[in-house]
Amino acid sequence: MTIRALLIAAALTTTPALAQDAGTPAAAAPAPAATDAAKKPAPKPGEMAKAALKDAQGKDVGTVTFEQAPTGVLVKGTLSNLPAGEHAIHIHETGKCDAPDFKTAGGHFNPTKKQHGVLAAKGKHEGDLPNLYVPADGKVQFDFFAQGLKVKSMFDKDGSAVVVHATKDDYHTDPAGDAGGRIACGLAEKP
């Protein structure tokens, strides 16, 4: 099951307005106005970022986008050509992706100088993101929310990068979650 499917399932099971009594016919819900999408304001400059990721051989791996929201950032991605399994994905502090090891991306993006990990008492880095679960076909699509992150902070003097690691983030080991080597990298850029 993809992360998107899990998020949708969670939303559906926790939203009372969507629940129905099996014995009572559901009232017809009004159709959303065609203008709802038109009402969404366009993101302001500096409120969006995009990273095109490549592996150590320079092959395209996919794209990750960032869109500013009032209390954090919506992160979306479509990646392929990854090894099956669980992989950490992080925002790193430097906008440089020199293959083959991508060490030039530096450590995790951490402007508030916290410890690593969403499970750490003194965590988390702003660049800490949820793990990716890649199926056997090597393709993964995801949407998640990074609370507290600001897109504009990703564009400091040396920029930032998105890095996929060889293994999963354990969500507490400082400084990088014991996530193994770096297998893909992309610079965060303004779209």
N, C-alpha and C positions, 0 to 999 in steps of 0.2 A: 504494500500500500504506500502510495507516495505521501510526502509531507502535506501536500495540498489537500489530498483526500482526507487525511487525519484532521487537519484544521477545519475542513468543511463539516466533517462528522461531529467534531466537538462543538462547533457553532450550532449545528442543528439540534443536538441533544440538550443544549443549555439555553435555548431561546424559547421561552414559554409561548410566544406569539406563534410559533410554528407547530406547537404540539396540538394534536387533535384528540378528542374523545372518540373512540372507535364506534360508539353508538350514536353519535350525533353527526349529521351531515355537515361537512365544512362549508362555510359561507364562501362565496366566490370572492377571492381577494382582488382588489383593484389592481389593474395592470400598472406597472411603473410608467410614469410619463416618459415619453420619448426624449424629453428635454432634460432628464436627470443627468445624463452624461454631459450635456452642454453646460449645466450649472457648475460642474466641478471647475474650479479656477485652475488655470495653467500654472505649473510650478514656476516659481521665481528663479531668476538666474542664481546659481550656486546651491539650489535645492535638489539637484539631481546629479548623479554620477553614474558612469558606466565603465566596466572593466572587461576587456576582451582577453580571455585567458589562453595561454599556450603551454604545451608541455615542454620537457627538456629538449626534445628534438625540434621544437618550433612548430609543431602541429597545433591547429586550432582545437581548443577544448570546449569553448562556449563563451557565454556572456553572463555577467552578473550586473544587475542594475540596483541603484539606491535612490529612493524617493523620500524626501523629508516629510514627516508627519508632525503634529503638534508635540508629541512626547518621545519621539525617536525616529527611526528610519525603517521603511518597508524595504526589505531586501528580496529580490527575485532573481532566479537564475535558471538557465537551461545549459547543462553541461553534458558532454559525451566523451567517448574515448578514455574513460577512467577505469582503473581496475575495480572489479566488483569488491564490495565490502564497505566498511564504515570508515569515513574520512573526515578529518577536521578541516574546517574552512575558517580562515581568519582574515581580518584586515591587518596589514602590516604597516609599519611606521614610515617606510621610505618608498617613494614611487620609482623603483628601479627593479627590473626583473632579468638579471643576467643568468642565463642557463650555464651549466646544467643544474646547479643546486639552488639557485634563486636566493642565496644568502644576502645578496645586495638589497633585498627588501627589508632587511633589519628585523627587529623584534616585533612583537604585537603592537598595534596602535594603542597607546596608553597615555594620553595627555594628562590624565588625572593621577597618574602614578599609583595605581592600585595593584593588588596582587592578581595573578591570573585565576580565572575560573569562576563560573556562575555558582559553584558549590563552595567556593572559598569564603571564609568569614570576612576577609578584607578585599574580596574581589568585586568587581570584575574589570578586566581591561575593556575599553570601549570597542576594541577589535575582536573580542571573543564572540563567536557565533555558534549556533547549534551544529552538530555533526551532520554529515550527509550520509545517506544510506543508498549506496549504488548497487543496483541489481546486476545480474550476470551480463546483460547487454551493454553495460558501461554507460548508460544514460540516466540522468537524474534531472528532475525539474523540481524547483522548490520556491516557496514563499515563506518568509518569516519576518518577525519584527525585532529590531534591535533597540531596546529601550535605552534612552539617554544619549544615544549617538546623534551627532549632527553632521550632515553631509558637508557643510562648509568647513568643518574642522579637518576633514580629510584632505583639504587643499591647502595645507600649511606650506612653508617654504620649500620642503623637499617632497611634498606629495605623499601618496600612500599607494599600496598595492593590495590585491586580493590573492591569497595563497591557499591552495589545496594541499593537504599533507598526506603522507603515505598511510597513516593509521588514524584512529579516532583520538579525539581530545577526551581526556579523563575528567575534565571540568574542574580540576582542583590543583594539579601539580604546577608549581610556579617554576619557570616563567612561561612555559608553552604547552602545558597539558600532556606532555609525553606523547606528542602526536607524530613523531618520526620525521623523516625527510620531507622535503618540499617537492611535489610532483607537477605542479602547474602554478602559473603566476600571471597576473595581468595588472596593468597600471590603472588606477582610478582616474578617469578623465571626465571633463564636462562634456555632455552630449551635444 
